[in-house]
Amino acid sequence: MPTDLTQQVIQVIATHLHADASKITRETRLEDFGADSLQLVEIIMELEEKFDIEIEMNAGELWDSLRDVGSIVDRISKLAPAKA
């Protein structure tokens, strides 16, 4: 069962990608829903604001290291453990 943090991340991603949240899991790759690097940056910016964190990477680094939901959740949980 997904954690609360995972569910929150999934909801943000689903909203940005106009996708059904029930179809998104930790293993879901953002490109499977047609996401591009700009959309990933927008998703990360919203998550940074939501969790009051900062993920310091350029767009290329984001795309290389945060291509699936699980990697995004893991990064947030490391940066904001008290909020996860």
N, C-alpha and C positions, 0 to 999 in steps of 0.2 A: 504494500500500500504506500502511495506517495506521501512524503512528509508535507507539513504545512508550507515549508519553504519551497519545496518542489512544486506544489500546487500554485503558489503565488507566482513563481517564475513561469509556469505553464500558462497561467491566465494572461500575463503580460505578453508573452509570445503569441498566444492565440489571438489576442486583440490586434496586435501589430500586423499579423499575417492573415487576418480574417479567416482563421481556421477554427475548426471544432476542437475545443480543449480536450475532449474525451479521446481524441485521436492522437494526442501528443503524450509521449512518455519520456523518461530520462534518455532513452536510446535514440529518440527522434533527432535526425539531422535537419538543421534549419533549411538546407537546400532542398530537402524533400518536399517542402511547402513553397518552394520558389523564392526563398529569401536570398537577397544579395548582400554585399558587404555594407551598403548604406543602411539597409533595414536592420542589420545586426548592430550597427553603431547606435541607431535609434532605440533599439531594444535595450542595449547596455546602458544608454543614458537614462532611460526610464528606471531601470533596475537600480542604478547608482543613486538616483534621487529617492526611490522608494525605500531603500535600505540604508541610506546615508553612508555610502561607501564610495571609493574611487578606484576604478580598474584602470591602471595606467598602461595603456597600450595604444599603438596606432591601429588604423583600420586593418592593415595587412596582418598584424600580429593577432588581432581579435579573430579574424577569419580563420587563421591557421590553428589557433588554440581553443577557440570557443565555438566549434561548429555544431555541437549537439547540446541538447538540454542538460544532460548530466554534467558536462564540463562547466556550463554556466552556473548550475546549482552548486557544484563543488567549489568554484572560485568565490562565489558569494558567501558560502558557509565559512570559508577560511578568513575572509575579510570582515565578516560581521557575525562571529560566533554567538554573541549574545542575542542577536536578532533572528538567528536560524532556528 
